[in-house]
Amino acid sequence: MAKTVGAFALIVALGAAGLLVSPMMATDTVVTMVVPSMIVFGAIVLAIGVKHGEYRATR
């Protein structure tokens, strides 16, 4: 579980850092809109992936 949370946090941090460094969006837009949506979408996809893995492991 700790490895999964660490990998998830690393992916979100790298994506946010990339957007903050590039001149594509304002910093407040990235922090208030993009990062929270990355976290929510990533958590949903992670939950679906874990459930699918559990399903595959039992078949």
C-alpha positions, 0 to 999 in steps of 0.5 A, a space after each residue: 500500500 505504501 509503495 502504491 501511495 508513493 508512486 501515485 504521489 510521485 506521478 501527481 507531483 511530476 505532472 504538477 511540476 511539469 505544468 508549473 515549470 512550463 509557461 502553459 498555465 497560471 500557477 493558481 490555475 494549476 494548484 486550484 484546478 488541475 492538481 485536485 482533478 489529477 488526484 480525484 481522477 487518479 484515485 478513481 482509476 487506481 481503485 478500478 485497477 485494484 478491483 480489476 487486479 483482485 478479480 483477475 487474481 481470483 480467476 
